[in-house]
Amino acid sequence: MKIKKNDTVKVLAGKDRGKTGKVLRAYPSEERVVVEGVNLIVKHVRARRSGERGQRMYLPARMPIGKIQLVCPGCGAATRVGTRRAEGARQKRERVCKKCNTVI
């Protein structure tokens, strides 16, 4: 999976199309990510003590990686991600922006 935790991504499809946010968690086996402030669901929390009120919490839910695109820190545009071998390292790979060709 080419998108990792703490990457900035842009939503391409769905109710939050056009929004950007930071990746909080990545689930590579499911090919899904959790993005901050995007794809919010409502969780109702019951009151624990008498006199306390219940509340509604808004939590970000998982979303498929096909609906998001990485925002390049160099050029600031949503871009595809490529990989290439790092110079000097035999097995090390680095992620590359397809638009401006900088290392992410």
Rosetta blueprint (number, residue, H / E / L):
1 M L
2 K L
3 I L
4 K L
5 K L
6 N L
7 D L
8 T E
9 V E
10 K E
11 V E
12 L L
13 A L
14 G L
15 K L
16 D L
17 R L
18 G L
19 K L
20 T E
21 G E
22 K E
23 V E
24 L E
25 R E
26 A E
27 Y E
28 P L
29 S L
30 E L
31 E L
32 R E
33 V E
34 V E
35 V E
36 E L
37 G L
38 V L
39 N L
40 L E
41 I E
42 V E
43 K E
44 H E
45 V E
46 R L
47 A L
48 R L
49 R L
50 S L
51 G L
52 E L
53 R L
54 G L
55 Q E
56 R E
57 M E
58 Y E
59 L E
60 P E
61 A L
62 R E
63 M E
64 P E
65 I H
66 G H
67 K H
68 I E
69 Q E
70 L E
71 V E
72 C L
73 P L
74 G L
75 C L
76 G L
77 A L
78 A E
79 T E
80 R L
81 V E
82 G E
83 T E
84 R E
85 R E
86 A L
87 E L
88 G L
89 A L
90 R L
91 Q L
92 K L
93 R E
94 E E
95 R E
96 V E
97 C E
98 K L
99 K L
100 C L
101 N L
102 T L
103 V E
104 I L
